[in-house]
């Protein structure tokens, strides 16, 4: 699987979801789980780093669009879109690096926590962010 394939699978996985905050959280949670489910893709992502996560291909365009729509809807408050994308991408890379260094760490729990923290950073109240970030995950398309 490639990063583009992962992006396409995420797109089909969240197509039925209406809540932009949940779509964002699902993307973070499933991408964070790459470290355990598709370690070769995670290693590629770690190698190419943040420039790849904020580029015009793969996950970045959809995430940029999602964050913009979430702000327009009043669901999230991202401010500077480029800074928001870099913050989320850098946090995700940090999680993946941590999971790579700590093979026994619970990737699911860590990804859920990261998603909740990012949602809180973008303005959701703590309890709501946790609820959104721990909803059952849809099956990856």
Secondary structure, DSSP 8 states (H G I E B T S, - for coil): --HHHHHHHHHHHHTT---HHHHHHHHHHHHHTHHHH-HHHHHHHHHHHHHHHTSSSTHHHHHHHHHHHHHHTTS----SHHHHHHHHHHHHHHHHHHHHH-TTS-HHHHHHHHHHHHHHHTT--HHHHHHHHTS------
